[in-house]
Amino acid sequence: MQKQLKNRQNRQEIIQKELEWHDKEAHRRLPLDHFLYAPPAFDGLSNFCLEFLQAKDGELVLDMGCGEGKHTIDLARNNLTVVSVDLSHTQLLLAKEMAAQLLPDAEILFVQANAEELPFAQNSFRIIFGKAIIHHLDEKLSIAEVKRLLKPQGRATFSEPLAHHPLIWLGRKLTPKLRTQDEHPLTIQEMSRFGQAFGTKEVDTFFLFAPLAYVVRALPRGEMAFQKLHRFLAKVDKQIFNAIGSAKRLAWYGVVNVTNTHGVP
Ligand SMILES: C[S@@+](CC[C@H](N)C(=O)[O-])C[C@H]1O[C@@H](n2cnc3c(N)ncnc32)[C@H](O)[C@@H]1O
């Protein structure tokens, strides 16, 4: 009991630090985020996640850890009714502004809350989307919360940065101030363990050589060449992952797609 209370207190302290960092410091990351994630670099990954969800027109979807709302917009553009959750008020304001500008008529609800204990009833969602959120959360708490929120046979997809891509690893080492102390990119084993809690071990991986294309994106007028090179390298990467399973641990991103079989006869 004493230990449980201590753990809870520790977790609350971490969440408080995450909240403060994202409220005060996250804006420093915006140029980097734009450089790395601006379309079409992650379109293939996002489409893969969306296909798995098999969303129906107008359906309710939870965007867990929405940040400044890139994927909230994608989800709303796919005719979904989005509930976007983030710990940070500042991030939510950015997301709200972007939505007001790009999709003024979309139905989006923005909620400030901790993804480890969300203010929604059990079985609230048939589909949940998360990008780069699980690596901010406690493994056991996040698994339990996703299970609680998903309807039986509901589907959730999480795409997360992995720990062992050499270039990205170096980038992280050189820029520690651009991320929070407590987040940690996941190992492929950690992602697989997350999936296993829902009965799947499968982790799909993205981007091995494709990150090299960003050198071209950094050049003046390099965008078109970046897009071509990135698309080509991302295809090569897929073939490498298919042919050499052990290369997967060096990918930049991993995706785990899970179905809630809990409570299903
Ligand atoms: C790396 S960003 C990803 C944002 C967005 N999903 C994207 O891909 O652009 C992580 C986001 O998770 C949020 N976050 C971190 N810990 C959280 C928690 N415990 N509950 C809810 N959101 C959290 C942060 O505020 C931040 O906006």
The ligand as an ORCA input file, in Angstrom:
! r2SCAN-3c Opt
* xyz 0 1
  C       5.996     14.359    -29.152
  S       4.482     15.212    -28.903
  C       3.459     14.421    -30.130
  C       2.306     15.280    -30.523
  C       1.432     14.760    -31.668
  N       0.826     13.495    -31.391
  C       2.208     14.699    -32.962
  O       2.582     13.620    -33.402
  O       2.456     15.778    -33.530
  C       3.880     14.522    -27.395
  C       2.682     15.224    -26.829
  O       2.194     14.430    -25.728
  C       1.805     15.279    -24.696
  N       1.885     14.535    -23.435
  C       2.989     14.165    -22.738
  N       2.632     13.470    -21.658
  C       1.268     13.392    -21.658
  C       0.304     12.811    -20.785
  N       0.664     12.180    -19.672
  N      -0.997     12.932    -21.112
  C      -1.395     13.588    -22.249
  N      -0.524     14.159    -23.093
  C       0.797     14.062    -22.807
  C       2.745     16.463    -24.759
  O       2.185     17.612    -24.160
  C       2.958     16.599    -26.257
  O       2.053     17.515    -26.808
*
